[in-house]
Amino acid sequence: MYDPTVARLTYRALLGRRRAALLAALPALLLLIATAVRVMDLADQDVAVNLLSGFALATMVPLIGVIAGTGAIGPEIDDGSIVYLLSKPVKRPTIIVTKLVVAVAVTMAFSALPVLLAGFILVGGDQQIAVAFALAALFASLAYSALFLLLGTVTRHAVVFGLVYALLWETLIGSLMPGARTLSVQQWGLAVADEVVASGVRLDADVSLGLAAVLIAVVTVAGTWYAGQRLKVLTLAGEE
């Protein structure tokens, strides 16, 4: 279910100069803000939680997920180069799973690691805040990558729809309609952080850890399966 050649091509596409600069911009900004706050001696638990939840988990992680998830397959479909890949003796599910693994790895590298570093810069190991939010970013990266990879296979406007979900649904609609937060990957990640962080820090996630784990698994498995089905349809369309 994993093809090294497909993986290498996908890594090359995602980590090209232009896309790599986009992926690195938000983590660099997070680390810059964290360093500035620490230098000005303004860092405490509340500041760390607000920055890591309000900026890192709510904005940085989903945007990186959009770039990596849609970029893993969307450009190939748009410019037609996917036809050459589909002509190779590689199973369609293998292509999707491989691209998902690459998208998850890239999203995790550009989100979870900077979140961990920012947390340690702000408060060190205090209350396990840094580790909690890094794990939240890891699990959120999995769901975001599967969701946005799926969007890349079903529409040519995957980036637009990804941004609508990441910025409009999770931020605006989620703040106005509390019930919508149940379908928020951000809240699923926050549930993970809420479980890991020390008891003295309350993050008030809107979903339980059990439900969050089930939803992450469902989105990942179902999204990957359906993306594979869409790729089969695309193959038939190309042959016709």
Solvent accessible surface area in square Angstrom, and as a share of the most:
residue,aa,sasa,rsa
1,M,135,0.60
2,Y,109,0.41
3,D,29,0.15
4,P,89,0.56
5,T,66,0.38
6,V,3,0.02
7,A,4,0.03
8,R,128,0.47
9,L,75,0.38
10,T,2,0.01
11,Y,72,0.28
12,R,158,0.58
13,A,47,0.36
14,L,0,0.00
15,L,80,0.40
16,G,28,0.27
17,R,224,0.82
18,R,206,0.75
19,R,66,0.24
20,A,27,0.21
21,A,63,0.49
22,L,98,0.49
23,L,0,0.00
24,A,44,0.34
25,A,57,0.44
26,L,36,0.18
27,P,8,0.05
28,A,59,0.45
29,L,76,0.38
30,L,0,0.00
31,L,49,0.24
32,L,120,0.60
33,I,58,0.30
34,A,0,0.00
35,T,61,0.35
36,A,41,0.32
37,V,21,0.12
38,R,120,0.44
39,V,118,0.68
40,M,116,0.52
41,D,125,0.65
42,L,105,0.52
43,A,28,0.22
44,D,73,0.38
45,Q,60,0.27
46,D,101,0.52
47,V,48,0.27
48,A,0,0.00
49,V,23,0.13
50,N,101,0.52
51,L,24,0.12
52,L,1,0.00
53,S,22,0.14
54,G,47,0.46
55,F,39,0.16
56,A,1,0.00
57,L,2,0.01
58,A,11,0.09
59,T,38,0.22
60,M,0,0.00
61,V,0,0.00
62,P,0,0.00
63,L,32,0.16
64,I,1,0.00
65,G,0,0.00
66,V,3,0.02
67,I,36,0.18
68,A,0,0.00
69,G,0,0.00
70,T,6,0.03
71,G,5,0.05
72,A,2,0.02
73,I,0,0.00
74,G,10,0.09
75,P,50,0.31
76,E,37,0.17
77,I,22,0.11
78,D,73,0.38
79,D,104,0.54
80,G,31,0.30
81,S,42,0.27
82,I,4,0.02
83,V,83,0.48
84,Y,158,0.60
85,L,18,0.09
86,L,14,0.07
87,S,83,0.53
88,K,114,0.48
89,P,139,0.87
90,V,26,0.15
91,K,153,0.65
92,R,46,0.17
93,P,49,0.31
94,T,16,0.09
95,I,0,0.00
96,I,1,0.00
97,V,35,0.20
98,T,0,0.00
99,K,2,0.01
100,L,16,0.08
101,V,66,0.38
102,V,0,0.00
103,A,0,0.00
104,V,16,0.09
105,A,39,0.30
106,V,5,0.03
107,T,0,0.00
108,M,54,0.24
109,A,55,0.42
110,F,46,0.19
111,S,0,0.00
112,A,8,0.06
113,L,101,0.50
114,P,11,0.07
115,V,2,0.01
116,L,50,0.25
117,L,81,0.40
118,A,0,0.00
119,G,0,0.00
120,F,87,0.36
121,I,56,0.28
122,L,3,0.02
123,V,23,0.13
124,G,24,0.23
125,G,56,0.54
126,D,57,0.30
127,Q,57,0.25
128,Q,91,0.40
129,I,0,0.00
130,A,1,0.01
131,V,61,0.35
132,A,0,0.00
133,F,1,0.01
134,A,9,0.07
135,L,57,0.28
136,A,0,0.00
137,A,0,0.00
138,L,57,0.28
139,F,91,0.38
140,A,0,0.00
141,S,0,0.00
142,L,53,0.26
143,A,0,0.00
144,Y,0,0.00
145,S,0,0.00
146,A,2,0.01
147,L,43,0.21
148,F,0,0.00
149,L,2,0.01
150,L,33,0.16
151,L,35,0.17
152,G,2,0.02
153,T,15,0.09
154,V,53,0.31
155,T,35,0.20
156,R,157,0.57
157,H,116,0.52
158,A,6,0.05
159,V,79,0.45
160,V,87,0.50
161,F,105,0.44
162,G,0,0.00
163,L,66,0.33
164,V,68,0.39
165,Y,42,0.16
166,A,0,0.00
167,L,77,0.38
168,L,74,0.37
169,W,73,0.25
170,E,12,0.05
171,T,73,0.43
172,L,89,0.44
173,I,44,0.22
174,G,4,0.03
175,S,66,0.43
176,L,128,0.64
177,M,115,0.51
178,P,86,0.54
179,G,61,0.59
180,A,9,0.07
181,R,66,0.24
182,T,48,0.28
183,L,103,0.51
184,S,3,0.02
185,V,2,0.01
186,Q,27,0.12
187,Q,19,0.09
188,W,8,0.03
189,G,0,0.00
190,L,15,0.08
191,A,4,0.03
192,V,12,0.07
193,A,0,0.00
194,D,29,0.15
195,E,112,0.50
196,V,41,0.24
197,V,10,0.06
198,A,26,0.20
199,S,110,0.71
200,G,67,0.64
201,V,13,0.07
202,R,165,0.60
203,L,18,0.09
204,D,102,0.53
205,A,23,0.18
206,D,68,0.35
207,V,13,0.07
208,S,70,0.45
209,L,69,0.34
210,G,47,0.45
211,L,76,0.38
212,A,0,0.00
213,A,56,0.43
214,V,87,0.50
215,L,33,0.17
216,I,8,0.04
217,A,52,0.40
218,V,82,0.47
219,V,35,0.20
220,T,19,0.11
221,V,104,0.60
222,A,51,0.39
223,G,5,0.05
224,T,21,0.12
225,W,158,0.55
226,Y,96,0.37
227,A,1,0.00
228,G,4,0.04
229,Q,56,0.25
230,R,82,0.30
231,L,1,0.00
232,K,87,0.37
233,V,82,0.47
234,L,56,0.28
235,T,18,0.11
236,L,106,0.53
237,A,60,0.46
238,G,57,0.54
239,E,130,0.58
240,E,179,0.80
